[in-house]
């Protein structure tokens, strides 16, 4: 049951329908998921251990199964997706499951990875807590979500066109988490050794309408609770495309779009993990290391 204190931002039922609609053709629009999986593969290769049981959370057609890893790096793999239609097109062990209500026992998985799904959760801190609990001690979490700069060009163009032609503004593009917030979210969820970084990806399209078609193919179209219930007017849509071309067009006639992907790494706590030193336990003064003078606070 959804906690009453959780602010509902997304219509999860509608989002599942959008993913189901995209399922049949998703393989033609999955370039960002594939890029994320490549990054996950590099990070897993840097970890000197194997993962007997892994969970691919919100996997679309199956993301982690395509990771370029040596045999044995990942043993058994379970994939989930919010949309039954999407996960049905995958392979291997899989089931439909909601990232906000994980159907797994505590300490079940050695590795949990999630490629571009968690940004649709209404309670991201709660989802992270559930992920941490589902990991064995010293288990690894790898996550990737869209960050705050994602689709900034489209957001600006739609807002300007709607204000100009309709005299008002309605939410058309999802709010995304900011990089500066993710580290504290991982810590609040109880992860040890959290690391957060981002990758800014610039993609070119023939025009803004082709970008919007791509987003539909990704299953990434508007599912906000506060969205306007009537379709975007054709005139407003065309004006938004025109503004997009004027403000973000390239000399060759194409347009650019920004996708910011925030990567998260965290470990389920374990006594063997490295701990930060206690205050005052350093054996050498910073001033000595810098060959300078040490002043008291306030000087």
C-alpha positions in Angstrom: 0.0 0.0 0.0 1.3 3.5 -0.9 2.2 5.4 2.2 0.0 8.5 2.8 3.0 10.7 3.4 4.4 10.0 -0.1 3.8 12.7 -2.7 2.3 11.3 -5.8 4.1 12.8 -8.8 3.6 10.0 -11.4 0.6 8.0 -12.6 2.3 4.6 -12.3 -0.6 2.8 -14.0 -0.3 5.1 -17.0 3.4 4.7 -17.1 3.0 1.0 -17.2 0.7 1.4 -20.1 3.2 3.6 -21.9 5.9 1.0 -21.4 3.5 -1.7 -22.7 2.8 0.4 -25.8 6.5 0.8 -26.4 7.4 -2.9 -25.8 7.0 -4.2 -29.4 9.4 -1.6 -30.9 11.6 -0.9 -27.9 14.7 -2.6 -29.4 14.8 0.2 -31.9 14.9 2.9 -29.3 17.0 1.4 -26.5 20.4 3.1 -27.3 20.5 4.9 -23.9 19.8 1.7 -22.0 22.5 0.0 -24.0 24.9 2.8 -23.1 24.1 2.5 -19.5 24.7 -1.3 -19.6 28.1 -0.7 -21.1 29.0 1.6 -18.2 27.6 -1.0 -15.7 29.9 -3.6 -17.4 33.0 -1.5 -16.9 32.2 -0.9 -13.3 31.5 -4.6 -12.6 34.8 -5.5 -14.3 36.6 -3.1 -11.8 35.2 -5.1 -8.9 37.3 -8.2 -8.1 34.4 -10.6 -7.2 31.6 -12.5 -8.8 27.9 -12.2 -8.1 26.1 -15.5 -7.8 22.5 -14.0 -7.9 21.7 -10.7 -9.6 18.5 -8.7 -10.1 17.9 -6.5 -13.2 15.3 -4.1 -11.8 13.1 -2.3 -14.3 14.9 -4.0 -17.1 12.7 -3.2 -20.1 13.3 -6.1 -22.5 16.3 -7.3 -20.4 19.2 -5.0 -19.9 21.8 -6.7 -17.8 21.6 -9.9 -19.7 23.4 -8.1 -22.6 26.3 -6.9 -20.4 29.7 -7.8 -21.8 31.1 -9.8 -18.9 33.2 -12.9 -18.6 31.5 -16.2 -17.8 30.8 -16.5 -14.1 30.9 -12.8 -13.3 27.1 -13.0 -12.9 25.6 -16.3 -12.0 21.8 -16.5 -12.0 20.0 -13.4 -13.2 16.4 -12.4 -12.5 14.8 -9.5 -14.6 11.8 -7.5 -13.6 9.8 -4.7 -15.3 6.7 -2.7 -14.3 5.0 -3.7 -17.6 4.1 -7.3 -18.1 4.0 -6.7 -21.9 7.6 -5.4 -21.8 9.1 -8.1 -19.6 7.2 -10.9 -21.6 9.4 -10.0 -24.6 12.6 -10.6 -22.6 14.4 -13.9 -22.0 15.6 -15.9 -19.0 14.1 -15.7 -15.5 11.7 -12.7 -15.4 8.6 -11.4 -13.8 6.5 -8.2 -13.7 7.2 -6.3 -10.5 6.8 -2.7 -9.3 10.1 -1.0 -8.2 8.0 0.7 -5.4 6.9 -2.6 -3.9 9.7 -5.2 -4.4 8.4 -8.8 -4.0 11.7 -10.2 -2.7 13.0 -11.3 0.7 15.6 -9.3 2.5 19.2 -10.3 1.7 18.3 -12.1 -1.5 20.7 -10.7 -4.1 24.4 -10.2 -4.5 23.9 -7.6 -7.1 21.0 -5.3 -8.0 21.2 -3.1 -11.2 18.6 -0.7 -12.5 19.1 1.0 -15.9 16.8 4.1 -16.5 13.7 3.1 -14.6 13.9 4.4 -11.0 13.3 8.0 -12.0 9.6 7.1 -12.5 9.1 6.1 -8.9 7.0 8.4 -6.6 9.2 7.4 -3.6 12.8 7.1 -4.7 14.2 7.1 -1.2 11.8 4.3 -0.3 12.7 2.3 -3.4 16.4 2.7 -2.5 15.7 1.4 1.0 14.0 -1.7 -0.4 16.9 -2.3 -2.8 19.4 -2.1 0.0 17.4 -4.5 2.1 17.1 -7.0 -0.8 20.9 -7.1 -1.0 23.1 -9.5 1.0 25.6 -7.9 3.3 28.4 -6.4 1.1 26.1 -6.7 -1.9 26.4 -4.1 -4.7 23.8 -1.7 -6.2 24.3 -0.1 -9.6 21.7 2.4 -10.7 21.2 4.9 -13.5 18.4 7.5 -13.7 17.8 10.6 -15.8 19.1 13.8 -14.2 17.9 17.4 -14.1 19.4 18.6 -17.4 17.5 15.9 -19.4 15.3 17.2 -22.2 16.0 20.8 -21.1 15.6 22.0 -24.7 12.3 20.3 -25.1 11.0 21.6 -21.8 11.8 25.2 -22.7 10.3 25.0 -26.2 7.0 23.4 -25.0 6.7 26.0 -22.2 7.3 28.9 -24.5 4.8 27.7 -27.1 2.1 26.9 -24.6 2.4 30.3 -22.9 2.4 32.0 -26.3 -0.6 30.2 -27.8 -2.7 29.1 -24.9 -2.0 31.7 -22.3 -0.9 29.1 -19.7 1.5 26.4 -18.8 1.0 22.7 -18.0 3.6 20.1 -17.0 4.8 18.3 -20.1 8.2 16.9 -19.1 8.9 14.9 -15.9 10.9 16.5 -13.1 14.3 14.7 -12.7 16.5 14.3 -9.7 19.6 16.5 -9.3 23.1 15.1 -9.1 23.8 16.9 -5.8 20.9 15.1 -4.1 21.7 11.6 -5.1 24.6 11.0 -2.7 22.5 12.0 0.3 19.6 9.8 -0.9 21.9 6.8 -1.0 23.2 7.5 2.5 19.7 8.0 3.8 18.8 4.6 2.4 21.6 3.0 4.3 24.1 2.3 1.6 27.8 2.2 2.4 30.6 3.8 0.3 28.1 5.6 -2.0 29.5 7.1 -5.2 27.5 9.3 -7.6 28.5 10.8 -11.0 26.9 11.8 -14.2 27.2 11.5 -18.0 25.9 14.2 -20.2 24.8 12.8 -23.6 24.0 15.0 -26.6 21.9 13.4 -29.4 20.9 14.9 -32.7 17.6 14.5 -34.4 16.1 15.7 -37.7 13.6 17.9 -35.8 11.8 18.1 -32.5 8.9 16.0 -33.7 11.3 13.1 -34.4 12.6 13.5 -30.8 9.1 13.3 -29.5 8.5 10.1 -31.5 11.7 8.6 -30.0 10.5 9.4 -26.5 7.2 7.6 -27.3 9.3 4.6 -28.5 11.2 4.6 -25.3 8.1 4.6 -23.2 9.3 7.9 -21.7 6.3 10.2 -22.4 4.3 12.2 -20.0 2.8 10.3 -17.1 2.6 13.1 -14.5 -0.4 13.1 -12.2 -0.8 16.9 -12.8 -0.6 16.6 -16.6 -3.3 18.2 -18.7 -5.9 15.6 -19.6 -6.5 16.9 -23.1 -3.9 16.2 -25.9 -1.5 18.9 -26.8 -3.0 21.1 -29.6 -1.5 20.6 -33.0 -0.8 24.3 -33.4 1.0 24.3 -30.0 3.0 21.2 -30.9 4.1 22.7 -34.3 5.0 26.0 -32.6 7.1 24.2 -30.0 8.9 22.4 -32.8 9.5 25.8 -34.5 10.8 27.3 -31.3 13.1 24.3 -30.7 14.5 24.7 -34.2 15.1 28.4 -33.7 16.8 28.1 -30.3 18.6 24.8 -30.6 18.9 24.2 -34.3 22.2 23.3 -35.9 23.7 24.5 -39.2 22.8 21.2 -40.9 19.1 21.7 -40.0 19.0 19.1 -37.2 18.4 19.8 -33.5 20.3 18.8 -30.4 18.8 17.2 -27.2 20.5 16.7 -23.9 20.2 13.5 -21.8 21.9 13.6 -18.4 22.3 10.2 -16.9 23.2 10.0 -13.1 25.0 6.8 -12.1 24.8 5.5 -8.5 27.0 2.9 -6.8 26.4 1.7 -3.2 27.1 -1.3 -1.1 25.0 -3.0 1.5 26.9 -2.5 4.8 29.2 -5.2 6.1 31.8 -5.2 8.8 34.6 -5.9 6.4 34.2 -2.7 4.5 36.5 0.3 4.8 35.4 2.8 7.5 36.2 6.5 7.7 38.7 7.5 10.3 37.5 9.0 13.6 38.0 12.7 14.0 41.3 13.4 15.7 42.8 10.0 14.7 45.1 11.3 12.0 48.8 10.7 12.6 50.0 13.7 10.6 48.9 17.3 10.5 47.6 18.7 7.2 49.8 21.7 7.7 52.9 19.4 7.8 51.8 17.7 4.6 51.4 21.1 2.9 54.5 22.5 4.5 52.6 25.4 5.8 51.4 27.0 9.1 48.3 25.7 10.9 45.9 28.4 12.1 43.1 27.9 14.6 39.5 28.3 13.4 38.5 31.9 12.9 42.1 33.3 12.2 
